[in-house]
Amino acid sequence: MTKRKVADIVVDVLQAAGVKRCYGVVGDTLNHVTDAIRRSPIDWVHMRHEEAGAFAAGAEAYLTGGLTACAGSCGPGSLHFINGIYEAHRNRAPVVLIACQVASAELGIDFPQEVEFRPLYAHCSVFCEAIMNPGQARRMATLAAQAALTKRGVAVLVLPGDIAALEVDEGPAYAVHTPAPMTTPSSAELDRIAALLAEGGRIAIYAGAGCEHAHDEVVKFCASLSAPMAHTSRAKDFLEPDNPFNVGMTGVFGAKAGFHAVTSCDTLVLLGCDFAWRQFYPKDARVIQIDIDPTHLGRRHPVEIGVIGDIGPTLAALQPRVKPLTDTAFLEQCLKLRAEDQGELERQAREGRNDLIHPQRLAALLDRHAADDAIFTADGGSPMVWLLRHIAVNGRRRTLTSLLHGTMANAMPQALGLKKALPERQVIALSGDGGLAMLLGDLLTAIQEDIAVKIVVFNNGTLGFVELEMKVEGLVNAYTDLKNPDFARLAEVIGFKGWRVETGDALEDAVVQFLAHPGPALLDVKVNRTELVMPPKIEPAMAFGALLYSAKAVLGGHAGDVADLIQSNIRR
């Protein structure tokens, strides 16, 4: 039997499992792996920081559904991936991380650069094992790829550098299997749900990312029950388009209609939804939950009926049992609020006074002029809010932001991975100034790898979401100021085409030119620092906190900041 290097066997398994790209930074213990990739059909994407590589790999895997890889050298190299790996894992993106290790003979004696990866990555992976015997190579690589694809998450394969270089017999022909079972509740469970719905009164649907492949079934279900449908932020792409029952989001990022639908109903049906914020659930409603993951049932809010099932097939099986409801009063009430919400969003996106640029206007212009199948990413914080509220999806557009992990600095590297994987699509990153600065070095990746990504900087000179959180708690903001460069000029030094906009009258032309540029482009826009992100319901504690902040700011000599807050938000 022909002998092959362990590195070649691992790379061969990943390529057969669908990996097209591997993101990372080369290094000593990784050398045999990168050499194997060089001789394979897999494309090595040369990043400047491993964290950015994990963001890029996770974004590709999330949007395409295919297995993607990243790889790092021993010690700090593979340790740098961890934040991006957490992001990918929480997004249920199938990624394999090859975490190279020091030579196996040196393990356990505190050798330079030795890091124990297995306990570090165990919490953010569906598989985390080391290849310590070269004869295990094909079987372990196969199990890693299969776990990532079937359990939808990150698989970590720890590989000592000396093991990667060894030649072994290939051994048994292990192969990756990706079955796709269909799960539905039992007939008795479906009958119980139908019986409760028949007694339901005002029924509302709250739908989550588990409805990704069930748009039509959800709409038909809402029609049968004359029920408004609110959706989570992660379900935006799947349920917002072509849906006459959609009343938007609830929670901090949502608006009145979604909040009212969920909190004022008599019966709430949770479909593939694991929304974490308990204060936005109804106090007295009867709750039905359908989810493919049994650990999700009742973990956010008590439920009366909880069943396991894929949303599309489950609704198809439930539909013949549902008694149609014809009272549309609650639905019409929620749709009226939805129209008011839309009008308010349009008002917020109008041109500001005295050349002030509201970030909502920037997002709305991007929405207006971007391609019909554009992909948008957004940094955690206020850019994420403007994307969710002001970027419309249509069944072809996609959005990605850090909703479960809630990290900074995700938008630009995620956009790199998406544009690398889908070069024919327009990919636009909505970056905060703080987020972009955190991983600024990977702007060089766009030039080195010829990735024609579009990066918009919401430049407000502050860690804006943190500053807002401080004000809501009645604190005078501290340590949030950012002394920024001219990001457009900085980008042009690197090789981007750059635009900087400081006045409202120049904004739309710049957006159009920026989006039309054929290569990597960066648009640096000075937006209003004191823009408020208003939730659908203002709690007394929030209002008290804002008043307390105003009083402290005035007494501390910051009356001008309070005046700016009032001028730019209340007197639009």
C-alpha positions in Angstrom: 0.0 0.0 0.0 1.3 3.5 -0.9 2.4 5.6 2.0 1.4 9.3 2.3 2.1 12.1 4.7 -0.4 12.6 7.4 -0.8 16.2 6.2 -1.7 15.0 2.7 -4.3 12.6 4.1 -5.9 15.3 6.2 -6.1 17.8 3.3 -7.4 15.1 1.0 -10.3 14.3 3.4 -11.2 18.0 3.8 -11.2 18.5 0.0 -13.4 15.5 -0.5 -15.8 16.8 2.2 -16.2 20.0 0.2 -13.6 22.4 1.5 -12.7 25.0 -1.2 -10.7 27.5 0.9 -8.5 27.5 4.0 -7.9 30.7 5.8 -4.9 31.3 7.9 -1.3 32.5 8.5 1.6 30.1 7.7 4.1 29.0 10.3 6.6 26.3 11.3 4.5 23.4 12.6 1.9 24.1 9.9 4.4 23.9 7.0 3.6 20.3 5.9 -0.2 21.2 5.9 0.3 24.3 3.8 2.5 22.3 1.4 -0.2 19.7 1.1 -2.8 22.5 0.4 -0.5 24.0 -2.2 -0.6 20.7 -4.1 -4.4 20.3 -3.7 -7.4 22.0 -5.3 -8.0 23.9 -2.0 -7.2 27.7 -2.2 -5.1 29.0 0.7 -6.3 32.5 1.7 -3.4 34.4 3.2 -4.7 36.5 6.1 -2.8 39.0 8.3 -4.4 37.8 11.6 -5.8 34.4 12.5 -8.9 35.9 14.2 -9.8 37.5 10.9 -9.3 34.2 9.2 -11.8 32.5 11.5 -14.3 35.3 10.9 -13.9 34.9 7.1 -14.1 31.1 7.2 -17.2 31.2 9.4 -18.9 33.7 7.2 -18.3 31.6 4.1 -19.5 28.4 5.8 -22.6 30.2 7.3 -23.8 31.6 4.0 -22.9 28.7 1.6 -23.6 25.9 4.0 -20.5 24.1 2.8 -17.5 23.0 4.9 -14.7 25.7 5.2 -11.3 25.4 6.8 -8.8 27.6 8.7 -5.4 26.5 10.0 -2.8 27.9 12.3 0.7 27.1 13.6 1.4 26.0 17.1 0.8 28.0 20.3 -0.1 31.7 19.6 -0.9 31.0 15.9 -3.8 28.6 16.6 -4.8 30.5 19.8 -5.5 33.6 17.8 -8.4 32.0 16.1 -10.5 31.6 19.2 -12.8 34.7 19.0 -13.7 34.1 15.4 -14.2 30.4 16.1 -16.7 31.2 18.9 -18.5 33.4 16.3 -18.6 30.6 13.7 -19.7 28.0 16.2 -22.5 30.1 17.6 -23.7 30.8 14.0 -23.8 27.0 13.5 -21.3 27.3 10.6 -19.5 24.1 9.5 -15.8 25.0 9.9 -12.8 22.8 10.5 -9.8 24.4 12.4 -6.5 22.6 12.0 -4.7 23.7 15.2 -1.1 22.7 14.8 0.8 21.7 17.9 4.5 21.5 19.0 6.3 18.2 18.4 4.6 15.3 20.1 7.8 14.4 22.0 7.8 17.8 23.7 4.2 17.8 24.9 3.5 18.0 28.6 6.8 19.6 29.6 6.0 23.3 29.2 7.8 23.5 25.8 8.0 27.0 24.2 4.7 27.8 22.4 2.9 24.7 23.8 -0.8 25.4 24.4 -3.3 22.9 25.4 -5.9 23.5 22.7 -8.5 20.8 23.6 -9.9 22.4 26.9 -9.7 25.9 25.3 -11.7 24.9 22.2 -14.0 22.3 23.7 -16.7 24.9 24.6 -16.9 26.3 21.1 -16.8 23.2 19.0 -18.8 20.1 18.2 -15.6 18.0 17.9 -12.1 18.6 19.4 -9.6 15.9 19.2 -5.8 15.4 18.5 -4.1 13.1 16.0 -1.5 11.5 18.2 -1.0 8.3 16.1 -0.3 8.9 12.4 -2.5 5.9 11.6 -5.5 7.8 12.9 -5.2 10.5 10.3 -7.9 9.6 7.8 -10.4 8.5 10.5 -9.9 11.6 12.7 -10.1 14.0 9.8 -13.2 12.3 8.6 -14.9 12.4 12.0 -14.0 16.1 12.3 -15.5 17.0 8.9 -18.6 14.9 9.5 -19.2 16.4 12.9 -18.9 20.0 11.5 -21.4 19.2 8.7 -23.9 17.2 10.6 -23.9 18.9 14.0 -23.5 22.4 12.3 -20.6 23.9 14.2 -16.8 24.0 14.4 -14.6 20.9 14.5 -11.1 21.4 15.9 -8.4 19.0 14.8 -5.2 19.3 16.8 -2.1 18.2 14.8 1.5 18.1 16.1 3.9 19.3 13.5 6.0 16.1 13.6 3.0 13.9 13.2 1.9 15.9 10.1 5.2 15.2 8.4 5.1 11.4 9.0 4.3 9.0 6.1 1.8 6.2 6.8 -0.4 3.7 5.1 -3.7 5.3 4.4 -5.6 2.6 6.1 -9.4 1.9 5.8 -11.3 4.1 3.4 -13.3 6.2 5.9 -15.6 8.7 4.2 -17.7 11.7 5.3 -21.5 11.0 5.6 -24.0 13.9 5.7 -27.5 12.4 6.1 -30.4 14.8 6.2 -33.2 13.3 8.3 -36.6 15.0 8.5 -38.1 15.3 12.0 -41.7 15.9 12.9 -43.6 15.6 16.2 -45.9 12.7 16.9 -49.5 12.7 15.8 -50.6 13.1 19.4 -48.4 16.1 19.9 -49.7 17.7 16.7 -53.3 17.1 17.9 -52.5 18.8 21.2 -51.1 21.9 19.4 -54.1 22.1 17.1 -56.5 21.9 20.1 -54.7 24.7 21.9 -54.7 26.9 18.8 -58.5 26.4 18.5 -58.9 28.0 21.9 -56.2 30.5 21.2 -57.9 33.9 21.1 -55.3 36.4 19.8 -52.6 34.3 18.3 -49.1 35.6 17.4 -46.2 33.8 15.8 -42.6 34.5 16.8 -40.3 32.9 14.2 -36.5 32.4 14.4 -33.6 31.2 12.3 -35.0 27.7 12.5 -37.4 28.8 9.8 -34.7 29.2 7.2 -36.2 26.8 4.7 -39.8 27.2 5.7 -40.9 30.6 4.5 -43.9 29.4 2.5 -45.1 27.1 5.3 -44.8 29.9 7.9 -46.8 32.3 5.7 -49.5 29.7 5.1 -49.7 28.9 8.8 -50.1 32.6 9.7 -52.9 32.9 7.0 -54.8 30.0 8.6 -54.7 31.6 12.0 -55.0 35.3 10.9 -51.9 35.8 13.0 -49.2 38.5 12.9 -45.7 37.1 12.7 -42.8 38.8 14.5 -39.3 37.5 13.8 -35.9 37.4 15.5 -33.0 39.4 14.1 -31.4 36.2 12.7 -34.5 35.3 10.8 -34.7 38.6 8.9 -33.3 37.1 5.6 -35.7 34.2 5.6 -39.0 35.6 6.7 -39.1 39.4 5.9 -39.6 39.1 2.1 -43.0 38.5 0.5 -44.7 38.1 3.8 -48.0 40.0 4.4 -48.1 38.9 8.0 -44.7 40.2 9.0 -44.7 42.8 11.7 -41.0 43.0 12.2 -38.7 42.5 15.2 -39.2 42.9 18.9 -36.4 43.2 21.5 -34.0 46.1 21.8 -33.5 46.2 18.0 -37.2 45.9 17.2 -40.2 48.3 17.0 -43.7 48.7 18.3 -45.5 46.3 16.0 -43.3 43.2 16.8 -43.2 44.1 20.5 -47.0 44.5 20.6 -47.7 41.2 18.7 -45.5 39.1 21.0 -46.4 40.8 24.4 -50.2 41.4 23.8 -51.2 38.0 22.4 -53.2 35.3 24.2 -51.3 32.5 22.5 -47.7 32.6 21.3 -46.2 30.1 18.9 -42.4 30.0 18.9 -41.1 28.5 15.6 -37.4 27.7 15.5 -36.8 30.6 17.9 -34.4 30.8 20.8 -34.7 34.5 21.6 -32.8 35.1 24.9 -34.3 38.3 26.4 -37.0 37.2 28.8 -38.4 40.7 29.3 -39.8 40.7 25.8 -41.9 37.6 26.2 -45.6 37.8 27.2 -46.5 37.5 30.9 -49.7 35.6 30.7 -50.0 34.0 27.2 -50.1 30.3 26.6 -46.9 29.3 24.7 -46.3 26.6 22.1 -42.7 26.0 21.1 -41.5 23.9 18.1 -37.7 23.5 17.7 -35.3 21.0 16.3 -33.1 21.2 19.4 -34.6 19.7 22.5 -32.4 21.7 24.8 -34.1 24.9 23.5 -37.6 23.9 24.8 -38.6 26.2 27.6 -35.2 27.4 28.4 -36.0 31.1 27.8 -39.6 31.2 29.0 -42.0 28.6 30.3 -44.0 26.8 27.6 -47.2 24.8 27.8 -46.4 22.6 24.8 -42.9 21.9 23.6 -42.2 19.6 20.6 -39.2 18.6 18.5 -39.4 19.1 14.7 -38.1 20.7 11.6 -40.3 23.8 11.1 -41.2 23.2 7.4 -42.3 19.5 7.7 -43.9 20.1 11.1 -46.1 23.0 9.9 -47.0 20.9 6.8 -48.1 18.1 9.1 -49.9 20.5 11.4 -51.7 22.5 8.8 -54.6 19.9 8.0 -55.3 19.8 11.8 -55.6 23.6 12.2 -59.0 25.2 12.4 -59.0 28.4 10.3 -59.5 31.5 12.3 -61.3 34.5 10.6 -61.1 37.2 13.2 -58.5 39.6 11.8 -58.7 42.4 14.4 -55.5 41.6 16.2 -53.6 41.1 12.9 -54.9 44.4 11.5 -53.9 46.2 14.7 -50.4 44.9 14.5 -50.1 45.7 10.7 -51.2 49.3 11.4 -48.5 49.6 14.0 -46.1 48.1 11.4 -46.9 50.8 9.0 -46.3 53.4 11.6 -42.9 51.8 12.4 -42.0 51.9 8.7 -42.9 55.6 8.6 -40.8 56.3 11.6 -37.8 54.5 10.1 -38.2 56.6 6.9 -38.3 59.8 9.0 -35.1 58.8 10.9 -33.3 58.3 7.5 -34.0 61.8 6.3 -31.2 64.3 5.6 -30.0 65.9 8.8 -30.0 69.6 9.6 -26.8 71.7 9.2 -25.1 68.9 7.2 -25.4 66.5 10.1 -25.3 62.9 8.8 -27.6 60.5 10.6 -26.3 56.9 10.4 -29.8 55.8 9.4 -29.6 57.9 6.3 -26.3 56.3 5.3 -27.7 52.8 5.8 -30.9 53.8 3.8 -28.8 55.1 0.9 -26.8 51.9 0.9 -30.0 50.0 0.8 -31.3 52.1 -2.1 -28.2 51.8 -4.3 -26.8 48.3 -3.5 -27.4 45.4 -5.8 -30.6 43.3 -5.5 -28.5 40.3 -4.4 -26.0 42.2 -2.3 -24.6 40.7 0.9 -24.2 42.9 3.9 -22.2 42.4 7.1 -22.2 44.7 10.1 -20.1 45.1 13.2 -21.6 44.4 16.6 -23.0 47.7 18.0 -24.8 50.4 16.2 -23.9 49.4 12.6 -25.7 46.1 13.4 -28.8 48.1 14.4 -28.8 50.2 11.3 -28.4 47.1 9.1 -31.3 45.3 10.8 -33.6 48.3 10.6 -32.7 50.0 7.3 -31.4 47.3 5.0 -34.3 45.6 3.2 -34.0 41.9 2.1 -35.9 40.5 -0.8 -35.2 36.8 -0.9 -31.9 37.3 -2.8 -30.0 39.6 -0.4 -28.3 38.3 2.7 -27.1 39.8 5.9 -24.7 38.7 8.6 -23.8 40.2 11.9 -22.7 39.0 15.3 -26.0 38.5 17.0 -25.2 35.5 19.2 -21.6 36.1 20.1 -21.9 39.9 20.1 -18.3 40.7 19.1 -16.6 43.8 17.7 -14.6 43.8 14.5 -16.5 41.0 12.7 -17.9 42.9 9.6 -14.7 43.5 7.5 -13.2 40.0 7.9 -16.6 38.3 7.3 -17.0 40.4 4.2 -13.6 39.2 3.0 -14.6 35.6 3.4 -18.0 36.1 1.7 -16.5 38.0 -1.3 -13.7 35.4 -1.7 -16.3 32.6 -1.8 -18.9 34.5 -3.9 -16.9 36.9 -6.1 -19.8 37.6 -8.4 -21.9 39.1 -5.5 -21.6 42.6 -4.1 -20.4 42.4 -0.5 -20.7 45.4 1.7 -19.3 45.7 5.3 -20.9 48.2 7.7 -18.0 48.8 10.0 -17.8 50.8 13.2 -14.7 52.9 13.5 -13.7 51.0 16.6 -14.4 47.7 15.0 -12.5 48.4 11.8 -9.5 49.7 13.8 -9.3 46.5 15.9 -8.5 44.3 12.9 -7.3 47.0 10.5 -4.3 45.0 9.3 -6.6 42.7 7.3 -7.4 45.5 4.9 -4.1 44.3 3.4 -5.7 40.9 2.8 -8.2 42.4 0.4 -5.3 43.8 -1.7 -3.1 40.7 -1.5 -5.9 38.3 -2.3 -7.6 40.7 -4.8 -10.9 40.8 -3.0 -13.1 43.6 -4.3 -14.9 44.1 -1.0 -16.8 47.3 -0.1 -16.2 48.7 3.4 -18.3 51.5 4.9 -17.0 53.2 8.1 -19.7 54.6 10.4 -17.2 57.1 11.9 -18.6 58.7 15.0 -15.4 59.0 17.0 -16.5 56.8 19.8 -17.4 53.3 20.9 -21.0 54.4 20.4 -23.0 51.4 21.7 -20.9 51.3 24.9 -21.4 55.1 25.3 -25.1 54.7 24.9 -25.2 51.9 27.5 -23.4 54.1 29.9 -25.9 56.9 29.4 -28.9 54.6 29.9 -27.4 53.5 33.2 -27.0 57.2 34.2 -23.3 57.2 33.9 -21.2 59.9 32.2 -19.4 58.1 29.4 -15.7 57.5 29.9 -12.9 56.0 27.9 -15.1 55.7 24.7 -13.4 58.4 22.6 -11.6 57.4 19.5 -8.9 59.5 17.9 -9.3 58.3 14.3 -7.3 58.8 11.2 -8.8 59.7 7.9 -9.7 56.1 7.0 -10.2 56.9 3.3 -6.6 58.2 3.0 -5.3 55.3 5.0 -7.1 52.8 2.8 -5.7 54.5 -0.4 -2.2 54.1 0.9 -2.9 50.3 1.2 -4.4 50.1 -2.3 -8.1 50.7 -1.8 -10.1 53.5 -3.5 -11.2 55.8 -0.7 -13.9 58.4 -0.1 -14.4 60.5 3.0 -17.7 62.3 3.5 -18.3 64.9 6.3 -21.4 66.7 5.0 -24.9 65.5 4.1 -25.0 67.1 0.6 -22.1 65.0 -0.6 -23.3 61.7 0.8 -25.5 60.1 -1.9 -23.0 60.8 -4.8 -20.2 59.3 -2.8 -22.3 56.2 -2.0 -23.1 55.7 -5.7 -19.5 56.1 -6.8 -18.3 53.8 -4.0 -20.6 51.0 -4.8 -19.8 51.3 -8.5 -16.0 51.0 -8.1 -14.8 47.7 -9.5 -12.1 47.0 -6.9 -11.7 47.2 -3.1 -13.3 50.4 -1.8 -13.7 52.2 1.5 -16.2 54.9 2.3 -15.4 56.8 5.5 -18.5 58.8 6.7 -18.6 61.1 9.7 -21.9 60.3 11.3 -23.7 61.8 14.3 -22.0 60.7 17.5 -25.1 61.2 19.7 -27.6 59.1 17.7 -29.9 57.2 20.0 -30.9 53.6 19.4 -34.4 53.5 20.7 -36.1 50.2 21.8 -39.8 49.6 21.1 -40.7 50.3 24.7 -38.9 52.8 27.0 -38.6 51.4 30.5 -38.8 53.8 33.4 -35.2 52.8 34.4 -34.0 53.8 31.0 -35.6 57.2 31.1 -34.4 57.8 34.6 -30.9 56.8 33.6 -30.9 59.2 30.7 -32.1 62.0 32.9 -29.4 61.1 35.5 -26.8 61.2 32.8 -28.0 64.6 31.6 -27.8 66.0 35.1 -24.3 64.6 35.8 -23.0 65.8 32.4 -24.3 69.3 33.0 -22.8 69.4 36.5 -19.5 68.0 35.2 -19.1 70.7 32.5 -20.5 68.6 29.6 -23.7 70.6 28.9 -22.7 70.8 25.2 -22.9 67.0 25.0 -26.5 67.1 26.4 -27.4 69.8 23.9 -26.0 67.8 21.0 -28.0 64.8 22.2 -31.2 66.8 22.2 -30.5 68.6 19.0 -29.6 65.6 16.9 -32.3 63.2 18.1 -35.4 65.1 19.4 -35.3 68.2 17.1 -34.6 66.4 13.8 
